[in-house]
Amino acid sequence: MIPDITVLGPYTYLATEVAWGTIAIALLWYAGAFRAAARTIAVLYPFAFVWDWYTLEVGVFAIPMRTGVELLGIPIEEHIFMVVVPAMVVGVHESLRSFEEDGH
């Protein structure tokens, strides 16, 4: 059974971003990959922003469990998502590389 975290109400999405973002930061720290993540995020963010704005604008999806705070036409949680996801990908990739280089 999946736990119901919607008890956090409008902070549900934000809480999940903080939780997964913490894991991404830990992976980046382990791999020493903060700069690589920052470069990746800087390149991907504009594309992700336009994609996210458009899909929200045309009604592809809705985000009911959010704070309601928007920045540049999209929920603040989506901005965080656009940082956390590439940070997680770089963190996993670089952690695997570090782990392999350490002889594991």
C-alpha positions in Angstrom: 0.0 0.0 0.0 1.3 3.4 -0.9 1.3 6.0 1.9 -1.1 8.9 1.4 1.1 12.0 1.7 -1.7 14.3 0.6 -2.3 15.1 4.2 0.3 17.8 3.6 -2.4 19.6 1.6 -1.1 22.4 -0.6 2.5 21.5 0.5 2.4 18.0 -0.8 4.2 18.6 -4.1 6.7 20.9 -2.4 7.5 18.3 0.2 8.2 15.6 -2.4 10.5 18.0 -4.2 12.4 18.7 -1.0 12.7 14.9 -0.2 13.9 14.0 -3.7 16.0 17.1 -3.9 17.8 16.0 -0.7 18.6 12.7 -2.3 19.9 14.4 -5.4 22.1 16.7 -3.3 23.5 13.7 -1.4 24.4 11.9 -4.7 26.0 15.1 -6.1 28.0 15.5 -2.9 29.1 11.8 -3.0 30.3 12.2 -6.6 31.6 15.7 -6.3 29.4 16.6 -9.2 27.8 19.9 -8.3 29.5 21.8 -11.2 28.4 19.2 -13.7 24.8 19.3 -12.4 24.8 23.1 -12.5 26.0 23.1 -16.1 23.4 20.5 -17.1 20.6 22.4 -15.3 21.6 25.7 -16.9 21.4 24.1 -20.4 18.2 22.2 -19.8 16.2 24.7 -17.8 15.1 27.0 -20.6 13.8 24.0 -22.6 12.1 22.5 -19.6 10.5 25.8 -18.7 9.0 26.3 -22.2 7.8 22.7 -22.3 6.3 22.9 -18.8 4.6 26.3 -19.4 3.1 25.1 -22.7 1.7 21.8 -21.4 0.2 23.5 -18.4 -1.3 26.3 -20.6 -3.0 23.9 -23.0 -4.3 21.7 -20.1 -2.1 18.6 -20.6 -1.9 18.2 -16.9 -2.9 20.0 -13.6 -1.2 20.1 -10.3 -3.8 20.2 -7.5 -1.6 19.5 -4.4 0.6 22.6 -4.7 1.1 25.9 -2.8 -0.4 28.1 -5.5 2.7 30.2 -5.7 3.6 30.9 -9.3 6.7 32.4 -10.9 6.6 33.4 -14.6 3.3 31.6 -15.2 4.1 28.2 -13.7 4.0 26.8 -10.2 7.1 27.3 -8.0 7.1 23.5 -7.5 7.6 23.0 -11.2 10.7 25.3 -11.2 12.1 23.1 -8.4 11.2 20.0 -10.3 13.2 21.3 -13.3 16.3 21.6 -11.1 15.8 18.4 -9.1 15.3 16.0 -12.0 18.5 16.8 -13.9 20.4 17.1 -10.6 19.2 13.5 -9.7 20.2 12.2 -13.2 23.7 13.7 -13.0 24.0 12.6 -9.3 23.1 9.0 -10.1 25.3 8.9 -13.2 28.4 10.5 -11.5 27.9 8.4 -8.4 27.9 5.2 -10.5 31.1 6.4 -12.2 32.7 7.2 -8.8 31.7 3.9 -7.4 33.2 2.0 -10.4 36.4 4.1 -10.3 36.8 3.1 -6.6 37.0 -0.5 -7.7 33.5 -1.7 -6.7 
